[in-house]
């Protein structure tokens, strides 16, 4: 990732403050779409970045949670005015969050993280497992020339095709499929139980998709660590560049606490540690140990 791409997202430029919930709708099994009114973050964020969310006026739980930015909401003036995140209610914080309604406050800060570099490719392949599709909708829209993100809006080389390979435990956990199709993305689905799409892991979808345009394709991946590791190995076998967006738990999101470090190759054959919240969450798959 070039320095120009990274320099615009340092935590000292993050906005921190109260926001109001616009919607908090159940969109799948234990899965919710949260819409927030937040022009300061919506106007700056680009695909792959995240925000930290904390329950307003509460110290239980004490720590915030990182959530990928799914999409920006657009105002009547055509400018970004809101944010949408999609989350799975699995722990104390997210279950409490799921009980909140429109009009209630939250505390947020962001945008954070390096996001996806705008690298050229003919065919962008998005590989998502579980809730890992959440960073990909805005990225797909950029590569298909439908929207631009950031301040100033960044330029992204247009791809001729974007494909989402998306897997989950069962069909009731597959969320946002219509959003991707409406954006012009080809969608290939798999489920562990075979209720929707191909039965088996999502990685089994990838070779056929790569074969359609093997000379110029790129993979980005997000989801459970084992799935990302399998995708990274597969990408190496197929000779395809691959980036992964880590879902590492974080406490601060701004690089202070060092709770989210991951092992990264140092260029001399050894390893060093990098903070997922600042140097990530997006890394080249060959850089890290999964």
BELJOQUI-V432854 format. One line per field, one symbol per residue. ss: DSSP state (A for helix, B for strand, O for the rest). phi: phi as a letter, one per 20 degrees, with the letter a starting at -180 (. if undefined). burial: # if it has 16 or more other ideal C-beta (glycine too) atoms within 10 Angstrom, else .. A space follows every 50 residues. Layout:
BEGIN
ss->???
phi->???
burial->???
END
This chain:
BEGIN
ss->OOAAAAAAAOAAAOBBBBBBBBBBBBBBOOBBBBBBBOAAAAOOOOOOOB BBBBBOOOOOOOOOBBBBOOBBBBOOOOOBBBBBBBBBOOOAAAAAAAOO OOOOBBBBBBBBOOOOOOOOOOBBBBBBBOOAAAAAAAAAAAAOOOOOOO OOOOOOOOOOBBBBBBBBOOAAAOOOAAAAAAOOOBBBBBBOOOOOOBBO OOAAAAAAAAAOOOOOBBBBBBOOAAAAAAAAAAAAAAOOBBBBBOOOOO OOOOOOOOOOBBBBBOOOOOBBBBBOOOOOOBBBAAABOO
phi->.fgffefecggfdfecrecdfebbdfdaflccdddceagfegfdfcgneb cdccffmcdcffefcfcffeaeedefendfcbcccccdeccgffffffef cgneecdcbqfcnemefeefafcededccmefffeefffffffemebccn cfgeecgfeebccddccbfbffefcngfffffenefdcdbcfemfcmfep ffffefgfffffbffbcbdcbbqggffffffffffffemdfbdcdfdfgc ddncneeledfcfcfendndccdcfffdfdeecfffeddd
burial->#...#..##.#..##...#.##.#...#..######.############# #####........##########......##########...##..##.# .....###########.##.#.######################..#.## ...#.#..#.########..#.#####.##..#.#######....###.. ###.##..##..#...#######...######.##....#.######..# #####....###.#.........##########.#.##.#
END
